[in-house]
Amino acid sequence: MNVAPWSTIGPGADWAPVRSIQYFLCVHGHTVVVDGVYGPQTAAAVSARQAAVGLPSDGVVGPQTWPHLYVASQQGDHGDAVRAVQQFGLVPSPGLDPLVVDGDFGPLTADRVRQFQWAWGLGQDGAAGYETWSFLSALVPGADLWPLVKVGATQDSNWRVLAAQHLLRHRGATISADGVFGPLSGAAIQAFQQTLRATFISTTVGLLDWPALIDTVSLGATGEVVRAVQTLLPAPLAVDGSFGPQTDAAVRSFQTMFAPPADGVVGPETWQALTLPKFD
């Protein structure tokens, strides 16, 4: 869950991943209509797939079933596994057309996948594999998604690196906030996870780590946690660790667009909005 947020989807759902589930079932030889509605036919096919791989046949696609259902694809591939990716559209910015669902994994599809990976802090190889599909599967209403910060990332490749480093320093790490998430930063998040008695320890800042790293801050606050906020705000700010009037104004402006109400308080909802990609 911390680095692979597989969703749980069952009968009655009509979200985007349902259509992908149906495409994957077709790849595995099941006859289903790809209509984006998780009806009895889809549930029966999922149950059959689960039985074939030794899982409980409950007809619900959850974290155990997804890895046995999705089919990885990359540039040069063709067919329903490619359509499963393309049907999301993957529009990274306004003014671009969604992907054509033609089953041809060409350069445009690879580029859109790569931009999706960049937006969520994933490995940017342009292929739809385990990690990428875990995030695609989680694009459902109400999903509590946070991005990843992985060892090897830089502020240029993942705009959250400095924020993660400042938050780790806020929690007592002695690393430098240099914009390069190297081995020392990876070791720092591992040490932090151990203080939480986490069951999954890794060198990646994941979905469960962000809520534990952050603190609510507002006008008058100081320190590393404020520096983390300042690095995430789109307005150019001095990263001085002082939550003064300029930072307050920048927070309120951001909240007006992405995380109302615009009260200047950076709580969990605003923190999450600051870390999330902004898709059209």
SULBELKA-V659391 format. One record per residue. RES is the residue in one letter. PSI is psi in radians with two decimals (999 if undefined). OMEGA is omega in whole degrees, -180 to 180 (* if undefined). D_LAST is the distance of its C-alpha to the last C-alpha in whole Angstrom. Layout:
RES:PSI:OMEGA:D_LAST
RES:PSI:OMEGA:D_LAST
This chain:
M:-0.63:-174:26
N:-0.57:180:26
V:-0.07:-180:24
A:1.55:-173:23
P:1.00:179:22
W:2.36:179:23
S:2.99:171:22
T:2.07:-174:25
I:2.29:-178:24
G:-2.96:-177:27
P:2.40:179:28
G:-0.31:-179:26
A:2.60:176:23
D:0.62:-179:20
W:2.95:-177:17
A:-0.75:-179:15
P:-0.33:180:18
V:-0.76:180:21
R:-0.66:177:20
S:-0.73:176:20
I:-0.76:-179:24
Q:-0.69:176:25
Y:-0.75:-179:25
F:-0.66:177:26
L:-0.67:176:29
C:-0.72:178:30
V:-0.65:-179:30
H:0.14:173:33
G:0.15:180:35
H:2.54:180:34
T:1.80:177:33
V:2.68:175:30
V:2.22:180:28
V:1.51:-177:25
D:0.00:178:23
G:0.16:179:21
V:2.19:-177:24
Y:1.44:-178:26
G:-2.98:-177:29
P:-0.65:-180:33
Q:-0.76:179:33
T:-0.77:-179:30
A:-0.70:180:31
A:-0.69:179:35
A:-0.68:176:33
V:-0.75:178:32
S:-0.71:179:35
A:-0.71:179:37
R:-0.74:179:35
Q:-0.76:180:35
A:-0.63:-178:39
A:-0.45:-178:39
V:0.16:174:38
G:0.41:178:40
L:2.75:174:37
P:2.32:-173:38
S:1.33:-179:37
D:-0.07:178:35
G:0.20:-180:33
V:2.30:180:30
V:1.85:179:27
G:-2.92:-176:27
P:-0.52:178:28
Q:-0.57:-176:31
T:-0.67:-177:30
W:-0.82:-178:27
P:-0.36:178:28
H:-0.03:-177:31
L:-0.81:-176:28
Y:2.67:177:26
V:2.08:-179:27
A:2.59:177:25
S:2.76:-179:24
Q:3.07:-177:24
Q:2.31:-178:24
G:-0.27:180:27
D:2.81:180:27
H:2.71:172:27
G:-2.89:-173:27
D:-0.51:177:25
A:-0.57:177:24
V:-0.72:178:22
R:-0.58:179:21
A:-0.61:177:20
V:-0.86:-173:17
Q:-0.51:-174:16
Q:-0.25:175:15
F:-0.30:-179:12
G:-0.91:178:11
L:1.06:177:9
V:1.90:-174:7
P:-0.31:-179:7
S:2.73:-179:6
P:2.60:176:5
G:-0.16:178:9
L:2.54:178:9
D:2.58:174:11
P:2.82:176:10
L:2.51:172:14
V:2.27:-178:17
V:1.40:-176:19
D:-0.01:179:22
G:0.19:-179:23
D:1.91:-179:24
F:1.43:-179:22
G:-2.97:-178:22
P:-0.64:-179:21
L:-0.77:178:18
T:-0.76:179:17
A:-0.71:180:19
D:-0.72:180:17
R:-0.67:177:13
V:-0.73:-180:15
R:-0.69:178:16
Q:-0.64:175:13
F:-0.75:179:12
Q:-0.75:177:16
W:-0.74:-176:15
A:-0.53:-177:13
W:0.08:178:15
G:0.45:-179:18
L:2.98:173:20
G:2.27:-170:22
Q:1.24:-179:20
D:-0.07:179:23
G:0.07:179:20
A:2.58:179:22
A:1.58:-180:21
G:-2.76:-174:24
Y:-0.94:-176:25
E:-0.82:-179:22
T:-0.73:-179:19
W:-0.52:177:20
S:-0.64:179:21
F:-0.68:176:17
L:-0.70:-179:16
S:-0.47:-175:18
A:0.07:179:17
L:1.21:-178:14
V:2.75:-180:16
P:2.36:176:16
G:0.06:-179:17
A:2.32:-179:17
D:1.33:-173:19
L:2.37:169:17
W:2.66:-178:18
P:3.07:177:18
L:2.65:166:21
V:1.99:-172:23
K:2.68:175:25
V:2.34:-177:29
G:-0.29:179:28
A:2.61:174:25
T:2.94:179:25
Q:-0.53:178:23
D:-0.63:-178:22
S:-0.34:180:21
N:1.85:-171:19
W:0.02:-179:19
R:-0.02:-174:20
V:-0.87:-180:24
L:-0.71:179:25
A:-0.78:179:24
A:-0.73:-180:25
Q:-0.73:178:29
H:-0.66:179:29
L:-0.66:176:29
L:-0.70:176:31
R:-0.69:177:34
H:-0.56:-180:33
R:0.20:172:34
G:-0.05:179:37
A:2.58:-178:36
T:0.36:180:38
I:2.85:173:36
S:2.50:172:35
A:1.43:-173:31
D:0.05:179:31
G:0.15:177:28
V:1.96:-177:29
F:1.42:-177:29
G:-2.89:-177:32
P:-0.64:179:35
L:-0.67:176:36
S:-0.70:177:32
G:-0.73:178:32
A:-0.59:-180:36
A:-0.70:179:35
I:-0.57:174:32
Q:-0.80:180:34
A:-0.68:179:37
F:-0.75:178:35
Q:-0.63:179:34
Q:-0.57:177:37
T:-0.43:179:38
L:-0.05:-175:36
R:0.71:180:38
A:2.59:179:35
T:-0.24:179:35
F:1.92:-178:33
I:2.22:179:34
S:3.05:178:32
T:0.20:-179:31
T:2.36:169:27
V:1.98:-173:26
G:-2.94:-173:24
L:-0.61:-178:22
L:-0.27:-178:26
D:-0.73:-177:27
W:-0.86:-178:24
P:-0.48:179:25
A:-0.44:-179:29
L:-0.61:-172:28
I:2.84:169:27
D:2.64:177:29
T:2.27:-180:28
V:2.75:179:29
S:-3.00:-176:29
L:2.24:179:31
G:-0.29:180:34
A:2.74:178:33
T:2.91:172:34
G:-2.99:-176:34
E:-0.61:-179:32
V:-0.58:176:29
V:-0.70:176:28
R:-0.68:178:28
A:-0.77:177:25
V:-0.81:-176:23
Q:-0.59:179:24
T:-0.39:-177:23
L:-0.37:-178:19
L:2.42:-178:19
P:-0.47:180:17
A:2.44:178:20
P:2.09:-178:23
L:2.67:170:26
A:2.22:180:29
V:1.38:-173:29
D:-0.02:179:32
G:0.26:179:32
S:2.04:-179:32
F:1.38:-179:30
G:-2.93:-177:31
P:-0.66:-180:30
Q:-0.75:178:28
T:-0.72:178:26
D:-0.77:180:26
A:-0.71:180:25
A:-0.69:178:22
V:-0.82:-179:21
R:-0.68:178:21
S:-0.76:178:19
F:-0.78:-179:16
Q:-0.64:179:17
T:-0.67:-177:17
M:-0.68:-167:13
F:-0.29:-174:12
A:1.06:180:16
P:2.73:5:18
P:2.72:-179:21
A:1.32:-176:21
D:-0.02:179:25
G:0.05:180:25
V:2.12:180:26
V:1.58:176:24
G:-2.99:-176:24
P:-0.72:-178:23
E:-0.71:179:19
T:-0.73:176:19
W:-0.86:-178:20
Q:-0.76:179:17
A:-0.63:178:14
L:-0.52:-177:16
T:-0.23:-173:16
L:2.61:174:13
P:2.65:179:10
K:1.71:179:7
F:2.64:175:4
D:999:*:0
